[in-house]
Amino acid sequence: MGRAYQNRKESMAKTSDQKARVYSKYGREIYVCAKAGGVDTDGNLALRSLIDKAKKDQVPTHVIDKAIDKAKGGGGEDFAPARYEGYGPGSCMAIIECLTDNPNRTFGDVRVCFTKTNSKIGTQGSVSHMFDHLSIFVFAGDDEEAILDALMEADVDVTDIESDGGKISVFAPDDQYGKTRQAIVATIPDVDFDVDEIQFLPQAETKLTDEEDIAMFEKFMDMLNELDDVQNVYHNVEV
């Protein structure tokens, strides 16, 4: 599973390439995370991880600070998570995660992306059962056994762990993100995560061979990435 994730890493579209859109999406996610779990990164590991990730993606400090300051105020927009799923071009499967202050608008916008690309939006659970929802950590190292021992001591239900090319990949259930991260940091205090997040990974991939399906899939992804409310897009297409 680890190698499958690494091979697909570049194809798992997360945000638009436009900087302003990237900043906006990070700002929104940081605001929601800080408002829900507190602005103290020592107590809110998800916020700490998100800020680290934003910095790696070159999000300016003022964008991060503004989002946290807004969360401190307790007011502002009332964003809520929303998840949509369905069948994309070539019968591929897709899961779209959003943060929205207007669910009706967001659902309508996402549905248009499906309908305009010969795709079909589904009900909750229609395709997500074909994905694994996992906490994923990738970092430099080669002592896989030491990490596994630390995770077992921390009572982490490790889904998969492997060492390849000087990198260790750890996969654990999505609800064990916090204690998995803490166990790794306790073992390698100065660890620098290449990947530190919760993802949907497909249990099986599909390859699009029809040129029309490929073109429609690219249009589908472009349309989704243009939506401000869309935070993450996961799919099972082998690129």
ZADO-1210 file (C-alpha; in nm, 4 decimals, padded with zeros to 6 digits):
<atoms>
<atom x="00.0000" y="00.0000" z="00.0000" code="MET" pos="1"/>
<atom x="00.2859" y="00.2353" z="00.0784" code="GLY" pos="2"/>
<atom x="00.4366" y="00.2145" z="-00.2676" code="ARG" pos="3"/>
<atom x="00.0963" y="00.2538" z="-00.4262" code="ALA" pos="4"/>
<atom x="00.0544" y="00.5775" z="-00.2348" code="TYR" pos="5"/>
<atom x="00.3971" y="00.7052" z="-00.3346" code="GLN" pos="6"/>
<atom x="00.3372" y="00.6187" z="-00.6988" code="ASN" pos="7"/>
<atom x="00.0089" y="00.8081" z="-00.6960" code="ARG" pos="8"/>
<atom x="00.1179" y="01.0985" z="-00.4784" code="LYS" pos="9"/>
<atom x="00.1520" y="01.3439" z="-00.7654" code="GLU" pos="10"/>
<atom x="-00.1845" y="01.2476" z="-00.9136" code="SER" pos="11"/>
<atom x="-00.3877" y="01.2974" z="-00.5961" code="MET" pos="12"/>
<atom x="-00.5030" y="01.6494" z="-00.6688" code="ALA" pos="13"/>
<atom x="-00.5361" y="01.8575" z="-00.3526" code="LYS" pos="14"/>
<atom x="-00.5644" y="02.2182" z="-00.4661" code="THR" pos="15"/>
<atom x="-00.5341" y="02.4397" z="-00.7678" code="SER" pos="16"/>
<atom x="-00.1876" y="02.5456" z="-00.8780" code="ASP" pos="17"/>
<atom x="-00.2846" y="02.9095" z="-00.8488" code="GLN" pos="18"/>
<atom x="-00.1205" y="03.0540" z="-00.5393" code="LYS" pos="19"/>
<atom x="-00.4126" y="03.2680" z="-00.4333" code="ALA" pos="20"/>
<atom x="-00.6443" y="02.9690" z="-00.4397" code="ARG" pos="21"/>
<atom x="-00.3964" y="02.7573" z="-00.2436" code="VAL" pos="22"/>
<atom x="-00.3635" y="03.0292" z="00.0207" code="TYR" pos="23"/>
<atom x="-00.7402" y="03.0631" z="00.0471" code="SER" pos="24"/>
<atom x="-00.7915" y="02.6922" z="00.0950" code="LYS" pos="25"/>
<atom x="-00.5201" y="02.6629" z="00.3575" code="TYR" pos="26"/>
<atom x="-00.6525" y="02.9712" z="00.5367" code="GLY" pos="27"/>
<atom x="-01.0007" y="02.8239" z="00.5518" code="ARG" pos="28"/>
<atom x="-00.8787" y="02.4842" z="00.6733" code="GLU" pos="29"/>
<atom x="-00.6502" y="02.6353" z="00.9386" code="ILE" pos="30"/>
<atom x="-00.9352" y="02.8564" z="01.0626" code="TYR" pos="31"/>
<atom x="-01.1755" y="02.5605" z="01.0950" code="VAL" pos="32"/>
<atom x="-00.9134" y="02.3378" z="01.2584" code="CYS" pos="33"/>
<atom x="-00.8126" y="02.6074" z="01.5104" code="ALA" pos="34"/>
<atom x="-01.1709" y="02.6968" z="01.5903" code="LYS" pos="35"/>
<atom x="-01.2640" y="02.3328" z="01.6500" code="ALA" pos="36"/>
<atom x="-00.9569" y="02.2166" z="01.8444" code="GLY" pos="37"/>
<atom x="-00.8032" y="02.5368" z="01.9842" code="GLY" pos="38"/>
<atom x="-00.5192" y="02.7570" z="01.8675" code="VAL" pos="39"/>
<atom x="-00.2538" y="02.5937" z="02.0886" code="ASP" pos="40"/>
<atom x="-00.0498" y="02.3704" z="01.8577" code="THR" pos="41"/>
<atom x="00.0809" y="02.1697" z="02.1547" code="ASP" pos="42"/>
<atom x="-00.2719" y="02.0543" z="02.2260" code="GLY" pos="43"/>
<atom x="-00.4035" y="02.0572" z="01.8715" code="ASN" pos="44"/>
<atom x="-00.1799" y="01.8210" z="01.6755" code="LEU" pos="45"/>
<atom x="-00.3971" y="01.8465" z="01.3665" code="ALA" pos="46"/>
<atom x="-00.3418" y="02.2234" z="01.3614" code="LEU" pos="47"/>
<atom x="00.0326" y="02.1817" z="01.4067" code="ARG" pos="48"/>
<atom x="00.0472" y="01.9366" z="01.1187" code="SER" pos="49"/>
<atom x="-00.1633" y="02.1635" z="00.9003" code="LEU" pos="50"/>
<atom x="00.0567" y="02.4661" z="00.9679" code="ILE" pos="51"/>
<atom x="00.3707" y="02.2647" z="00.8920" code="ASP" pos="52"/>
<atom x="00.2147" y="02.1481" z="00.5681" code="LYS" pos="53"/>
<atom x="00.1138" y="02.5024" z="00.4742" code="ALA" pos="54"/>
<atom x="00.4668" y="02.6281" z="00.5333" code="LYS" pos="55"/>
<atom x="00.6084" y="02.3521" z="00.3121" code="LYS" pos="56"/>
<atom x="00.3688" y="02.4660" z="00.0400" code="ASP" pos="57"/>
<atom x="00.5071" y="02.8180" z="00.0852" code="GLN" pos="58"/>
<atom x="00.1920" y="02.9694" z="00.2315" code="VAL" pos="59"/>
<atom x="00.2931" y="03.3107" z="00.3736" code="PRO" pos="60"/>
<atom x="00.3034" y="03.3492" z="00.7520" code="THR" pos="61"/>
<atom x="00.0530" y="03.6342" z="00.7426" code="HIS" pos="62"/>
<atom x="-00.2073" y="03.4042" z="00.5828" code="VAL" pos="63"/>
<atom x="-00.1582" y="03.1483" z="00.8599" code="ILE" pos="64"/>
<atom x="-00.1621" y="03.4108" z="01.1365" code="ASP" pos="65"/>
<atom x="-00.4745" y="03.5742" z="00.9980" code="LYS" pos="66"/>
<atom x="-00.6624" y="03.2440" z="01.0011" code="ALA" pos="67"/>
<atom x="-00.5562" y="03.1706" z="01.3595" code="ILE" pos="68"/>
<atom x="-00.6422" y="03.5227" z="01.4774" code="ASP" pos="69"/>
<atom x="-00.9859" y="03.4856" z="01.3209" code="LYS" pos="70"/>
<atom x="-01.0347" y="03.1579" z="01.5088" code="ALA" pos="71"/>
<atom x="-00.9307" y="03.3260" z="01.8362" code="LYS" pos="72"/>
<atom x="-01.2072" y="03.5793" z="01.7900" code="GLY" pos="73"/>
<atom x="-01.4688" y="03.3071" z="01.7863" code="GLY" pos="74"/>
<atom x="-01.6724" y="03.4810" z="01.5164" code="GLY" pos="75"/>
<atom x="-01.6408" y="03.4841" z="01.1432" code="GLY" pos="76"/>
<atom x="-01.7721" y="03.2326" z="00.8937" code="GLU" pos="77"/>
<atom x="-01.9368" y="02.9148" z="01.0119" code="ASP" pos="78"/>
<atom x="-01.7719" y="02.6602" z="00.7846" code="PHE" pos="79"/>
<atom x="-01.8722" y="02.2961" z="00.8044" code="ALA" pos="80"/>
<atom x="-01.7221" y="01.9888" z="00.6379" code="PRO" pos="81"/>
<atom x="-01.9094" y="01.8251" z="00.3534" code="ALA" pos="82"/>
<atom x="-01.8172" y="01.5137" z="00.1589" code="ARG" pos="83"/>
<atom x="-01.9506" y="01.4077" z="-00.1794" code="TYR" pos="84"/>
<atom x="-01.8769" y="01.0954" z="-00.3778" code="GLU" pos="85"/>
<atom x="-01.9702" y="00.9301" z="-00.6999" code="GLY" pos="86"/>
<atom x="-01.8585" y="00.7876" z="-01.0330" code="TYR" pos="87"/>
<atom x="-01.6457" y="01.0018" z="-01.2601" code="GLY" pos="88"/>
<atom x="-01.5483" y="00.9600" z="-01.6272" code="PRO" pos="89"/>
<atom x="-01.4808" y="00.6019" z="-01.7305" code="GLY" pos="90"/>
<atom x="-01.6652" y="00.4793" z="-01.4182" code="SER" pos="91"/>
<atom x="-01.3767" y="00.5836" z="-01.1961" code="CYS" pos="92"/>
<atom x="-01.4553" y="00.6559" z="-00.8321" code="MET" pos="93"/>
<atom x="-01.4101" y="00.9947" z="-00.6646" code="ALA" pos="94"/>
<atom x="-01.4462" y="01.1428" z="-00.3172" code="ILE" pos="95"/>
<atom x="-01.4592" y="01.5203" z="-00.2779" code="ILE" pos="96"/>
<atom x="-01.4043" y="01.6863" z="00.0599" code="GLU" pos="97"/>
<atom x="-01.5261" y="02.0425" z="00.1084" code="CYS" pos="98"/>
<atom x="-01.5490" y="02.3142" z="00.3698" code="LEU" pos="99"/>
<atom x="-01.8581" y="02.5236" z="00.3165" code="THR" pos="100"/>
<atom x="-02.0693" y="02.7985" z="00.4678" code="ASP" pos="101"/>
<atom x="-02.3522" y="02.7167" z="00.2267" code="ASN" pos="102"/>
<atom x="-02.4098" y="02.3413" z="00.1756" code="PRO" pos="103"/>
<atom x="-02.6797" y="02.3927" z="-00.0891" code="ASN" pos="104"/>
<atom x="-02.4462" y="02.6042" z="-00.3025" code="ARG" pos="105"/>
<atom x="-02.1564" y="02.3633" z="-00.2617" code="THR" pos="106"/>
<atom x="-02.3638" y="02.0571" z="-00.3467" code="PHE" pos="107"/>
<atom x="-02.4926" y="02.2333" z="-00.6582" code="GLY" pos="108"/>
<atom x="-02.1426" y="02.3335" z="-00.7665" code="ASP" pos="109"/>
<atom x="-02.0021" y="01.9825" z="-00.7179" code="VAL" pos="110"/>
<atom x="-02.2993" y="01.8229" z="-00.8930" code="ARG" pos="111"/>
<atom x="-02.2365" y="02.0440" z="-01.1981" code="VAL" pos="112"/>
<atom x="-01.8803" y="01.9050" z="-01.2162" code="CYS" pos="113"/>
<atom x="-02.0262" y="01.5551" z="-01.2360" code="PHE" pos="114"/>
<atom x="-02.3063" y="01.6294" z="-01.4823" code="THR" pos="115"/>
<atom x="-02.0871" y="01.8261" z="-01.7242" code="LYS" pos="116"/>
<atom x="-01.8357" y="01.5418" z="-01.7526" code="THR" pos="117"/>
<atom x="-02.0754" y="01.2519" z="-01.8112" code="ASN" pos="118"/>
<atom x="-02.0364" y="01.1495" z="-01.4476" code="SER" pos="119"/>
<atom x="-02.2808" y="01.0619" z="-01.1725" code="LYS" pos="120"/>
<atom x="-02.2804" y="01.1968" z="-00.8175" code="ILE" pos="121"/>
<atom x="-02.3786" y="00.9294" z="-00.5682" code="GLY" pos="122"/>
<atom x="-02.5166" y="00.9004" z="-00.2190" code="THR" pos="123"/>
<atom x="-02.3061" y="00.8922" z="00.0978" code="GLN" pos="124"/>
<atom x="-02.1111" y="00.5658" z="00.1028" code="GLY" pos="125"/>
<atom x="-02.1647" y="00.4830" z="-00.2627" code="SER" pos="126"/>
<atom x="-01.7898" y="00.4595" z="-00.3345" code="VAL" pos="127"/>
<atom x="-01.6133" y="00.5370" z="-00.0051" code="SER" pos="128"/>
<atom x="-01.6386" y="00.1705" z="00.0976" code="HIS" pos="129"/>
<atom x="-01.3871" y="00.1038" z="-00.1810" code="MET" pos="130"/>
<atom x="-01.1309" y="00.3358" z="-00.0199" code="PHE" pos="131"/>
<atom x="-00.9302" y="00.3016" z="00.3021" code="ASP" pos="132"/>
<atom x="-00.9430" y="00.6067" z="00.5305" code="HIS" pos="133"/>
<atom x="-00.5940" y="00.6193" z="00.6783" code="LEU" pos="134"/>
<atom x="-00.3491" y="00.8297" z="00.8732" code="SER" pos="135"/>
<atom x="-00.0354" y="00.8445" z="00.6596" code="ILE" pos="136"/>
<atom x="00.3148" y="00.9452" z="00.7663" code="PHE" pos="137"/>
<atom x="00.6236" y="00.9396" z="00.5460" code="VAL" pos="138"/>
<atom x="00.9634" y="01.0472" z="00.6800" code="PHE" pos="139"/>
<atom x="01.3353" y="00.9823" z="00.6427" code="ALA" pos="140"/>
<atom x="01.4646" y="00.6721" z="00.8180" code="GLY" pos="141"/>
<atom x="01.5619" y="00.3103" z="00.7752" code="ASP" pos="142"/>
<atom x="01.4985" y="00.1488" z="01.1146" code="ASP" pos="143"/>
<atom x="01.1526" y="00.0173" z="01.0436" code="GLU" pos="144"/>
<atom x="01.1585" y="-00.2188" z="01.3410" code="GLU" pos="145"/>
<atom x="01.2268" y="00.0597" z="01.5935" code="ALA" pos="146"/>
<atom x="00.9312" y="00.2585" z="01.4617" code="ILE" pos="147"/>
<atom x="00.7068" y="-00.0470" z="01.4647" code="LEU" pos="148"/>
<atom x="00.8077" y="-00.1247" z="01.8240" code="ASP" pos="149"/>
<atom x="00.7272" y="00.2324" z="01.9291" code="ALA" pos="150"/>
<atom x="00.3894" y="00.2183" z="01.7576" code="LEU" pos="151"/>
<atom x="00.3033" y="-00.1143" z="01.9175" code="MET" pos="152"/>
<atom x="00.4009" y="00.0247" z="02.2582" code="GLU" pos="153"/>
<atom x="00.1689" y="00.3180" z="02.1977" code="ALA" pos="154"/>
<atom x="-00.1100" y="00.0691" z="02.1188" code="ASP" pos="155"/>
<atom x="-00.1390" y="00.1857" z="01.7588" code="VAL" pos="156"/>
<atom x="-00.3214" y="-00.0547" z="01.5303" code="ASP" pos="157"/>
<atom x="-00.0683" y="-00.0320" z="01.2464" code="VAL" pos="158"/>
<atom x="-00.2246" y="-00.1003" z="00.9070" code="THR" pos="159"/>
<atom x="00.1035" y="-00.1076" z="00.7161" code="ASP" pos="160"/>
<atom x="00.4649" y="00.0025" z="00.7570" code="ILE" pos="161"/>
<atom x="00.7566" y="-00.0226" z="00.5168" code="GLU" pos="162"/>
<atom x="01.1003" y="00.1163" z="00.4527" code="SER" pos="163"/>
<atom x="01.2040" y="00.1976" z="00.0975" code="ASP" pos="164"/>
<atom x="01.4731" y="00.4253" z="-00.0429" code="GLY" pos="165"/>
<atom x="01.5621" y="00.5776" z="00.2937" code="GLY" pos="166"/>
<atom x="01.1972" y="00.6624" z="00.3666" code="LYS" pos="167"/>
<atom x="00.9622" y="00.4982" z="00.6154" code="ILE" pos="168"/>
<atom x="00.5905" y="00.4955" z="00.5405" code="SER" pos="169"/>
<atom x="00.3433" y="00.4350" z="00.8222" code="VAL" pos="170"/>
<atom x="-00.0282" y="00.3706" z="00.7722" code="PHE" pos="171"/>
<atom x="-00.2753" y="00.3619" z="01.0600" code="ALA" pos="172"/>
<atom x="-00.6533" y="00.4018" z="01.1046" code="PRO" pos="173"/>
<atom x="-00.7780" y="00.7575" z="01.0602" code="ASP" pos="174"/>
<atom x="-00.9002" y="00.7768" z="01.4217" code="ASP" pos="175"/>
<atom x="-00.5501" y="00.6956" z="01.5521" code="GLN" pos="176"/>
<atom x="-00.3778" y="00.9919" z="01.3871" code="TYR" pos="177"/>
<atom x="-00.2823" y="01.1658" z="01.7139" code="GLY" pos="178"/>
<atom x="-00.1215" y="00.8783" z="01.8979" code="LYS" pos="179"/>
<atom x="00.0504" y="00.7550" z="01.5814" code="THR" pos="180"/>
<atom x="00.2119" y="01.0948" z="01.5272" code="ARG" pos="181"/>
<atom x="00.3100" y="01.1250" z="01.8947" code="GLN" pos="182"/>
<atom x="00.4742" y="00.7813" z="01.8915" code="ALA" pos="183"/>
<atom x="00.6816" y="00.8699" z="01.5847" code="ILE" pos="184"/>
<atom x="00.7862" y="01.2086" z="01.7270" code="VAL" pos="185"/>
<atom x="00.8800" y="01.0455" z="02.0584" code="ALA" pos="186"/>
<atom x="01.1064" y="00.8042" z="01.8714" code="THR" pos="187"/>
<atom x="01.2520" y="01.0646" z="01.6313" code="ILE" pos="188"/>
<atom x="01.2186" y="01.4051" z="01.8063" code="PRO" pos="189"/>
<atom x="01.3473" y="01.6052" z="01.5086" code="ASP" pos="190"/>
<atom x="01.1460" y="01.4140" z="01.2482" code="VAL" pos="191"/>
<atom x="01.0553" y="01.6084" z="00.9344" code="ASP" pos="192"/>
<atom x="00.7447" y="01.4568" z="00.7769" code="PHE" pos="193"/>
<atom x="00.7220" y="01.4402" z="00.3997" code="ASP" pos="194"/>
<atom x="00.3607" y="01.3313" z="00.4412" code="VAL" pos="195"/>
<atom x="00.1568" y="01.3887" z="00.7566" code="ASP" pos="196"/>
<atom x="-00.2173" y="01.3700" z="00.6959" code="GLU" pos="197"/>
<atom x="-00.5336" y="01.1656" z="00.6733" code="ILE" pos="198"/>
<atom x="-00.6146" y="01.0407" z="00.3235" code="GLN" pos="199"/>
<atom x="-00.8585" y="00.8226" z="00.1342" code="PHE" pos="200"/>
<atom x="-00.6606" y="00.5594" z="-00.0567" code="LEU" pos="201"/>
<atom x="-00.8317" y="00.3369" z="-00.3143" code="PRO" pos="202"/>
<atom x="-00.8293" y="-00.0351" z="-00.2514" code="GLN" pos="203"/>
<atom x="-00.7871" y="-00.0869" z="-00.6264" code="ALA" pos="204"/>
<atom x="-00.6965" y="00.1446" z="-00.9113" code="GLU" pos="205"/>
<atom x="-00.8438" y="00.1734" z="-01.2578" code="THR" pos="206"/>
<atom x="-00.6664" y="00.2800" z="-01.5768" code="LYS" pos="207"/>
<atom x="-00.8461" y="00.5023" z="-01.8246" code="LEU" pos="208"/>
<atom x="-00.7659" y="00.3940" z="-02.1810" code="THR" pos="209"/>
<atom x="-01.0327" y="00.5733" z="-02.3839" code="ASP" pos="210"/>
<atom x="-00.9114" y="00.9153" z="-02.4990" code="GLU" pos="211"/>
<atom x="-01.2527" y="01.0723" z="-02.4419" code="GLU" pos="212"/>
<atom x="-01.2610" y="00.9392" z="-02.0835" code="ASP" pos="213"/>
<atom x="-00.9112" y="01.0748" z="-02.0196" code="ILE" pos="214"/>
<atom x="-01.0054" y="01.4179" z="-02.1509" code="ALA" pos="215"/>
<atom x="-01.3263" y="01.4179" z="-01.9456" code="MET" pos="216"/>
<atom x="-01.1378" y="01.3111" z="-01.6339" code="PHE" pos="217"/>
<atom x="-00.8942" y="01.6004" z="-01.6739" code="GLU" pos="218"/>
<atom x="-01.1872" y="01.8383" z="-01.7202" code="LYS" pos="219"/>
<atom x="-01.3568" y="01.6865" z="-01.4141" code="PHE" pos="220"/>
<atom x="-01.0499" y="01.7449" z="-01.1968" code="MET" pos="221"/>
<atom x="-00.9967" y="02.0974" z="-01.3307" code="ASP" pos="222"/>
<atom x="-01.3566" y="02.1924" z="-01.2592" code="MET" pos="223"/>
<atom x="-01.3411" y="02.0575" z="-00.9034" code="LEU" pos="224"/>
<atom x="-01.0120" y="02.2326" z="-00.8315" code="ASN" pos="225"/>
<atom x="-01.1635" y="02.5610" z="-00.9455" code="GLU" pos="226"/>
<atom x="-01.4240" y="02.5467" z="-00.6677" code="LEU" pos="227"/>
<atom x="-01.3293" y="02.7474" z="-00.3598" code="ASP" pos="228"/>
<atom x="-01.5160" y="02.5098" z="-00.1280" code="ASP" pos="229"/>
<atom x="-01.3275" y="02.1997" z="-00.2445" code="VAL" pos="230"/>
<atom x="-01.0366" y="02.1081" z="-00.0182" code="GLN" pos="231"/>
<atom x="-00.9401" y="01.7566" z="-00.1255" code="ASN" pos="232"/>
<atom x="-01.0154" y="01.5297" z="-00.4189" code="VAL" pos="233"/>
<atom x="-00.9421" y="01.1570" z="-00.4038" code="TYR" pos="234"/>
<atom x="-00.9864" y="00.9114" z="-00.6888" code="HIS" pos="235"/>
<atom x="-00.8841" y="00.5642" z="-00.8012" code="ASN" pos="236"/>
<atom x="-00.7480" y="00.6543" z="-01.1435" code="VAL" pos="237"/>
<atom x="-00.4012" y="00.5229" z="-01.2230" code="GLU" pos="238"/>
<atom x="-00.2039" y="00.8002" z="-01.3900" code="VAL" pos="239"/>
</atoms>
